[in-house]
Amino acid sequence: MLKPEHFEEDLEGIVIKDDAKKLFIDELEQRLSTTISVKNIGNYVSYRQLIRIELYKIEKHLMGEKEYQPYVTQW
């Protein structure tokens, strides 16, 4: 998706060009909106929702309410 021409050298190092930032963000938003079937939830959720669910599980683990069991993709 991103190519070497999407970057340029700057005094502070290598930076991504503005058009490449938009391309990356658009692709990221599309990916996060993609829905997948999650077996233990029994429903389709987006990657964005799945990240939120994992964060809630980590929060419960840190508060000592429930041991964290990470989501593992099954192919």
Beta strands, then each sheet from edge to edge (+ up, - down):
strand 1: 7-10
strand 2: 13-16
strand 3: 35-38
strand 4: 43-46
sheet 1: 1+ 2-
sheet 2: 3+ 4-
end
